[in-house]
Amino acid sequence: MNRLQKLQLPAPITRFAPTPSGFLHIGNVYSFLITWLLARKNNGQILLRIDDLDQERVRPEYVENIFRTLEWLGLDWDLGPFSVEQFEKEYSQLRRMEVYEAALQKLEEAGAVFGCDCSRKLVKKLIEEHNYEGICQHKDLDLHAHDISWRLKTDGMTEVKMKLYKTGLSVEALPYSQSHFVVRRRDGIPAYHMASVVDDVHFGVNTIVRGEDLFESSVAQLYLAEKLGLSAFSQAEFFHHPLILDRGVKLSKSQRSSAVLDEFSQDKPRLLRKLGGWLALPPEACGSLEEMLSHFSFERVERTISN
């Protein structure tokens, strides 16, 4: 980060964006709570956007758990589906494939992507060695051939501007870890970066709350938005919050972190006290979401980050 400039912020339109690849854990809830508090404190709106493109990992019980957990907590939202049935019929990402395909076609027509047949393991190894230069870029592989992924050309990685929520404008270089990142998977499904950017623009999201582990992803998505000419995404504010760690390791569904409803269903006050403590709220402000909201300030979250 090399220069900052104060910004005038619009009313936030933000989102909960869970992936139904496991049951929601306390790290997910922590992120959703910050999102909810920021939106409600500033008369904003919240979209529920369930990211279900990776159908191999999606399970009906995981989708149902999203609604059950949010409703049990009392974290309400304004836009998107309000039931499993409505989600499947109207809001599944599978219903927006044409929108993603149009964005991918735009990149193809601009010559901004190349076909790749490298394994994910090989590319990861080369990136870790700081030795990945897009080795398939000059193979001229057919983009529409079987088992070919699409990678975005990131040669001469330029800087992107990121608006930090209530802080200022930051200038960031695309991280090496995001060199020539995938925008279309081998199976033809839009990759996470592509779907996330297109969805946020599609639904008018202008405030994005994420864990600090996704900071590099945010930079990559801003880079992609520039390639797609999606200026609305470039104008979004970003807030990257600290992570909840378990013995030094971040919580994740892939690590089978405990489901919130399994661990706290009989003791919701204990969960609220934990969450409030992480947000640096006084104990007397952790009895309910309404009390948290009345005591919450962005400055408290900033202090939590700096501690």
C-alpha positions in Angstrom: 0.0 0.0 0.0 1.7 3.2 -1.0 -0.9 6.0 -1.0 -4.2 6.8 0.6 -6.9 9.3 -0.1 -10.2 9.8 1.8 -13.4 8.6 0.2 -17.1 9.5 0.4 -19.0 6.3 0.9 -22.5 5.4 -0.5 -25.0 3.4 1.6 -23.7 -0.1 1.6 -25.1 -3.0 -0.4 -23.2 -6.0 0.8 -23.6 -9.8 1.0 -23.4 -13.0 2.8 -21.7 -15.4 0.3 -21.4 -18.8 1.8 -20.4 -21.9 -0.2 -22.5 -25.0 0.6 -19.5 -27.3 0.8 -19.9 -27.9 4.5 -21.8 -26.8 7.6 -21.3 -23.1 8.7 -18.6 -22.8 11.4 -18.0 -19.9 13.8 -15.5 -18.3 11.4 -18.3 -18.0 8.8 -20.7 -16.6 11.5 -18.1 -14.1 12.6 -17.7 -12.7 9.1 -21.5 -12.6 8.5 -21.9 -10.8 11.8 -19.4 -8.0 10.8 -21.2 -7.8 7.5 -24.6 -7.5 9.2 -23.4 -4.9 11.7 -21.8 -2.7 9.0 -24.9 -2.8 6.9 -27.4 -2.3 9.6 -25.4 0.5 11.2 -25.3 2.4 7.9 -28.9 1.7 6.6 -27.5 -0.7 4.1 -28.9 -3.8 2.4 -27.7 -7.4 2.6 -27.8 -9.9 -0.2 -27.7 -13.7 0.5 -25.6 -15.1 -2.4 -25.0 -18.8 -2.1 -22.0 -19.9 -4.3 -22.9 -23.3 -5.6 -21.1 -23.6 -8.9 -18.8 -26.4 -7.5 -21.6 -29.0 -7.7 -19.3 -31.9 -6.7 -19.0 -30.4 -3.2 -22.6 -29.1 -2.8 -24.9 -31.1 -0.6 -28.6 -30.3 0.1 -28.0 -30.5 3.8 -25.3 -27.8 3.5 -27.7 -25.5 1.7 -30.4 -26.0 4.3 -27.8 -25.4 7.1 -27.1 -21.9 5.7 -30.8 -20.8 6.1 -31.2 -22.6 9.5 -28.0 -21.1 10.9 -28.7 -17.5 9.8 -32.3 -17.7 11.0 -31.3 -19.2 14.4 -28.8 -16.4 14.9 -31.2 -13.7 13.8 -29.0 -12.4 11.0 -31.6 -11.2 8.5 -31.0 -10.1 4.9 -32.9 -8.1 2.4 -32.1 -9.5 -1.1 -31.8 -13.0 -2.5 -33.5 -16.2 -1.6 -35.5 -16.7 1.6 -35.9 -20.5 1.4 -34.1 -23.5 -0.1 -36.8 -23.9 -2.7 -36.5 -20.2 -3.8 -32.7 -20.5 -4.0 -32.9 -23.6 -6.2 -35.5 -22.1 -8.6 -34.3 -18.5 -8.8 -30.9 -17.8 -7.3 -28.6 -20.8 -7.8 -25.5 -19.8 -9.7 -26.5 -22.4 -12.3 -29.3 -20.0 -13.2 -26.8 -17.3 -14.2 -24.5 -19.4 -16.5 -25.4 -17.2 -19.5 -24.1 -14.1 -17.6 -20.8 -15.8 -16.8 -20.5 -17.1 -20.4 -20.9 -13.6 -21.8 -18.1 -12.4 -19.6 -15.8 -15.3 -20.6 -16.6 -14.6 -24.2 -15.6 -11.0 -23.8 -12.2 -12.1 -22.5 -11.8 -14.6 -25.3 -12.6 -11.9 -28.0 -10.1 -9.5 -26.4 -7.4 -12.2 -26.5 -7.0 -11.8 -22.7 -7.0 -15.6 -21.9 -5.0 -18.6 -23.0 -5.7 -22.4 -22.8 -3.8 -24.4 -20.2 -3.5 -28.2 -19.7 -1.1 -28.0 -16.7 -2.1 -29.7 -13.5 -3.0 -27.5 -10.6 -0.3 -29.2 -8.6 2.4 -28.2 -11.2 1.3 -24.5 -11.3 1.1 -24.3 -7.5 4.7 -25.7 -7.3 6.0 -23.2 -9.9 4.3 -20.3 -8.2 5.8 -21.3 -4.8 9.2 -21.4 -6.5 8.4 -17.9 -8.1 9.0 -19.5 -11.4 5.6 -19.5 -13.2 5.3 -17.5 -16.3 2.2 -19.0 -17.9 4.0 -22.0 -19.6 1.0 -22.8 -21.8 0.6 -19.2 -23.0 2.5 -19.9 -26.2 1.2 -23.4 -26.9 -1.8 -22.0 -28.7 -4.1 -24.6 -27.2 -7.7 -24.7 -28.4 -9.8 -22.9 -25.7 -12.7 -25.1 -26.4 -10.9 -28.4 -26.5 -11.7 -31.1 -23.8 -10.0 -30.7 -20.4 -8.6 -27.2 -21.1 -8.8 -24.5 -18.5 -8.7 -20.8 -19.3 -6.1 -18.6 -17.6 -6.1 -14.8 -17.6 -3.0 -13.2 -19.1 -1.3 -11.2 -16.3 2.0 -10.3 -18.0 3.4 -7.0 -16.9 1.1 -7.1 -13.8 -0.1 -3.6 -13.3 -1.4 -2.0 -10.2 -5.0 -1.8 -9.3 -6.8 0.6 -7.0 -8.7 -0.8 -4.1 -11.1 1.2 -2.0 -10.7 0.3 1.6 -13.9 0.7 3.7 -13.9 4.0 5.5 -10.1 4.2 5.2 -9.1 5.4 1.7 -7.8 4.4 -1.7 -5.0 1.9 -1.8 -2.8 1.1 -4.8 -2.0 -2.6 -4.9 0.1 -4.8 -7.3 -1.3 -8.1 -8.4 0.3 -10.7 -6.2 2.6 -13.3 -7.7 0.4 -16.0 -6.3 -2.3 -14.8 -8.7 -0.2 -15.0 -11.8 -2.3 -16.1 -14.8 -5.2 -17.2 -12.6 -7.9 -19.5 -13.8 -11.2 -17.9 -15.0 -12.8 -21.1 -16.5 -12.2 -24.5 -15.1 -11.3 -27.6 -17.1 -14.9 -28.8 -16.9 -16.2 -25.6 -18.5 -17.5 -24.1 -15.2 -16.6 -20.4 -14.5 -13.9 -20.2 -11.8 -14.5 -18.6 -8.4 -12.9 -15.2 -9.3 -15.0 -14.9 -12.5 -18.3 -15.9 -10.9 -17.8 -13.7 -7.8 -17.0 -10.5 -9.8 -19.9 -11.0 -12.2 -22.3 -11.8 -9.4 -21.4 -8.8 -7.3 -21.9 -6.5 -10.3 -25.1 -8.3 -11.3 -26.6 -7.8 -7.8 -25.3 -4.2 -7.3 -23.0 -5.0 -4.4 -20.8 -2.1 -3.4 -19.4 -3.2 -0.1 -17.5 -6.5 0.3 -16.6 -7.9 3.7 -14.1 -10.8 3.6 -11.4 -12.4 5.8 -7.9 -11.0 5.5 -6.8 -14.3 3.9 -8.8 -13.3 0.8 -7.0 -9.9 0.3 -5.0 -11.3 -2.6 -8.2 -12.7 -4.1 -9.7 -9.2 -3.9 -6.7 -7.7 -5.8 -7.1 -10.4 -8.5 -10.8 -9.7 -8.8 -10.2 -6.0 -9.2 -7.7 -6.9 -11.9 -10.2 -9.1 -13.6 -12.9 -6.4 -13.4 -10.6 -4.0 -15.2 -10.1 -6.5 -18.0 -13.9 -7.0 -18.2 -14.6 -3.2 -18.1 -16.8 -3.7 -15.0 -16.2 -0.3 -13.4 -19.0 -0.9 -10.8 -16.8 -3.6 -9.2 -13.8 -1.3 -9.2 -15.9 1.2 -7.2 -16.8 -1.2 -4.4 -15.4 -0.8 -0.9 -13.5 -3.7 0.7 -13.1 -4.6 4.3 -10.8 -7.5 5.2 -11.3 -8.6 8.8 -9.0 -10.7 11.0 -9.5 -14.5 11.1 -10.7 -16.7 13.9 -7.9 -19.2 14.5 -8.0 -22.7 16.1 -4.5 -23.4 17.5 -3.0 -21.1 15.0 -4.9 -22.5 12.0 -7.8 -20.8 10.3 -11.2 -22.4 10.5 -12.5 -24.0 7.3 -15.1 -26.4 6.1 -12.4 -28.5 4.4 -10.8 -29.0 7.8 -14.1 -30.1 9.3 -14.4 -27.2 11.7 -17.3 -27.6 14.1 -20.7 -26.6 12.8 -22.1 -23.6 14.8 -25.5 -25.4 15.3 -23.8 -28.5 16.6 -21.6 -26.6 19.1 -23.8 -23.8 20.2 -27.4 -24.7 19.6 -28.1 -25.1 23.3 -26.1 -22.1 24.4 -26.6 -19.2 22.1 -25.5 -16.6 24.8 -22.1 -18.3 24.9 -21.7 -17.8 21.1 -22.7 -14.2 21.3 -20.2 -13.6 24.1 -17.5 -15.1 22.0 -18.3 -13.1 18.9 -18.7 -9.9 20.9 -15.3 -10.4 22.5 -13.6 -10.8 19.2 -15.3 -7.5 18.1 -13.9 -5.8 21.3 -17.5 -5.1 22.6 -18.0 -4.8 26.3 -19.6 -7.9 28.0 -22.9 -6.0 28.7 -23.3 -5.4 24.9 -23.2 -9.1 24.0 -26.6 -10.3 25.2 -28.3 -9.9 21.8 -27.7 -8.8 18.2 -29.6 -5.6 18.9 -27.3 -4.7 21.8 -24.3 -5.5 19.7 -25.6 -3.2 17.0 -26.1 -0.3 19.5 -22.5 -0.6 20.7 -20.8 -1.5 17.5 -18.5 0.9 15.7 -16.1 0.4 12.8 -13.3 1.9 14.9 -13.7 -1.0 17.4 -13.1 -3.5 14.5 -10.1 -1.5 13.4 -8.6 -1.7 16.9 -9.2 -5.4 17.0 -7.3 -5.8 13.7 -4.3 -3.8 15.0 -4.1 -5.8 18.3 
